[in-house]
Amino acid sequence: MADIKVSQLPAAVAVAPEDTIMIVQGATSKKVSLSVLLDDPVIGVLTTVSSPYAMLSTDRFKIIDATAGDFVFNMLSSSDPNGKSIMLQRDRADPGTYTVSIVPAGGETLGKGGTITLLPGETIKLYPDGGTDYIQI
């Protein structure tokens, strides 16, 4: 693979599933297609077909597309020993007709509150405190 100066690359305004993305893993540069990257269970796009969605301990970043209906994302317990931080983003192309709700596990809170409603394009990051709360960044 040829050396690439990132500063000389044009900025991408959109990415197609067949486009190649460059990554560095350890000391090795690699390439991966967006479709392969998004098929990873850690990163992915959720649609209303997936709703309600129960968070997995392997989830790290999810884009939520609610263009066809309401979407409910049920959080894993913040005391789960396998729980890690998660970033959730509502698709920017979503017109906001429907509701995207992030729901805490029974009796728990998200940022000291209850259910979080995401607006189109909004991104949140939640860290489990190991007890009964997710800390919202």
Legacy VTK file of the C-alpha trace (Angstrom):
# vtk DataFile Version 3.0
C-alpha trace
ASCII
DATASET POLYDATA
POINTS 137 float
0.000 0.000 0.000
1.410 3.398 -0.959
2.141 6.022 1.665
-0.677 8.538 1.933
-0.542 12.027 3.396
-3.902 12.487 5.094
-3.547 16.283 4.890
-3.508 16.053 1.082
-6.713 14.041 0.764
-9.946 15.804 -0.209
-12.675 15.752 2.445
-15.455 13.239 1.808
-18.989 14.614 1.978
-20.569 11.167 1.537
-19.376 7.569 1.660
-20.804 4.692 -0.360
-20.808 1.084 0.931
-18.195 0.045 -1.649
-15.810 2.929 -0.770
-12.509 2.030 0.862
-11.517 3.487 4.223
-7.922 3.515 5.429
-7.245 2.454 9.028
-4.192 1.871 11.179
-4.252 -1.230 13.332
-1.222 -1.439 15.580
1.634 -0.304 13.338
0.013 -1.665 10.181
-2.010 0.368 7.668
-5.009 -1.499 6.266
-8.004 -0.795 4.083
-11.617 -1.832 4.640
-14.849 -1.171 2.774
-17.578 0.736 4.570
-19.985 -2.188 4.109
-17.598 -4.537 5.932
-17.002 -1.957 8.657
-20.726 -1.392 9.274
-21.482 -5.115 9.316
-19.313 -5.345 12.439
-21.548 -5.961 15.491
-19.702 -3.212 17.365
-20.572 -0.536 14.778
-23.779 -0.537 12.814
-26.906 1.122 11.552
-30.214 0.303 13.241
-33.537 0.856 11.477
-37.121 0.714 12.702
-37.150 -2.952 11.662
-34.788 -3.531 14.628
-37.017 -1.682 17.124
-37.208 -2.272 19.998
-33.479 -2.978 20.157
-31.835 -4.476 23.256
-28.278 -3.218 23.730
-25.557 -5.884 23.598
-22.378 -5.769 25.705
-20.428 -5.635 22.412
-22.226 -2.504 21.129
-19.995 0.589 20.928
-21.460 2.887 18.239
-24.870 2.755 16.621
-26.500 5.054 14.072
-30.274 5.022 14.437
-32.480 5.535 11.375
-36.068 6.334 12.382
-37.320 7.523 8.994
-40.022 4.813 8.890
-41.303 4.832 12.483
-40.577 5.271 16.183
-37.431 3.614 17.522
-36.729 2.325 21.055
-33.161 1.524 22.193
-33.170 -0.402 25.495
-29.935 0.072 27.447
-27.973 -2.737 29.095
-27.824 -2.452 32.893
-25.080 -0.024 33.958
-23.990 -2.599 36.553
-23.404 -5.317 33.906
-19.737 -6.373 34.285
-19.416 -6.574 30.484
-20.944 -3.130 29.918
-18.840 -0.516 28.175
-19.460 3.014 26.959
-21.677 3.444 23.923
-22.149 6.255 21.428
-25.537 6.663 19.769
-26.292 8.944 16.836
-29.600 9.656 15.192
-29.197 9.712 11.411
-28.731 13.258 10.099
-31.005 12.501 7.132
-33.869 11.592 9.478
-36.549 14.327 9.154
-37.623 13.941 12.787
-41.164 12.762 12.091
-40.815 9.868 14.517
-39.356 9.523 18.019
-36.047 7.885 18.987
-36.086 6.901 22.675
-33.071 5.688 24.653
-34.518 3.784 27.621
-32.582 2.844 30.785
-32.756 -0.656 32.266
-35.418 -1.050 34.975
-34.877 1.314 37.928
-31.758 2.896 36.395
-31.091 6.393 35.076
-29.402 7.953 32.062
-27.463 11.052 33.062
-29.439 11.165 36.356
-32.697 11.240 34.384
-35.014 8.857 32.626
-35.547 8.179 28.935
-33.521 10.296 26.498
-35.078 11.419 23.205
-32.590 11.945 20.358
-33.129 14.662 17.761
-32.031 14.210 14.113
-28.232 14.412 13.884
-27.815 14.372 17.682
-25.072 12.199 19.181
-24.685 11.111 22.807
-22.081 9.041 24.607
-23.041 7.107 27.720
-20.647 5.549 30.255
-21.887 2.963 32.797
-21.029 3.880 36.401
-21.133 0.243 37.545
-24.183 0.983 39.685
-27.532 2.335 38.561
-26.636 5.194 36.216
-25.118 5.923 32.846
-23.118 9.141 32.788
-23.991 11.205 29.723
-21.237 13.055 27.866
LINES 1 138
137 0 1 2 3 4 5 6 7 8 9 10 11 12 13 14 15 16 17 18 19 20 21 22 23 24 25 26 27 28 29 30 31 32 33 34 35 36 37 38 39 40 41 42 43 44 45 46 47 48 49 50 51 52 53 54 55 56 57 58 59 60 61 62 63 64 65 66 67 68 69 70 71 72 73 74 75 76 77 78 79 80 81 82 83 84 85 86 87 88 89 90 91 92 93 94 95 96 97 98 99 100 101 102 103 104 105 106 107 108 109 110 111 112 113 114 115 116 117 118 119 120 121 122 123 124 125 126 127 128 129 130 131 132 133 134 135 136
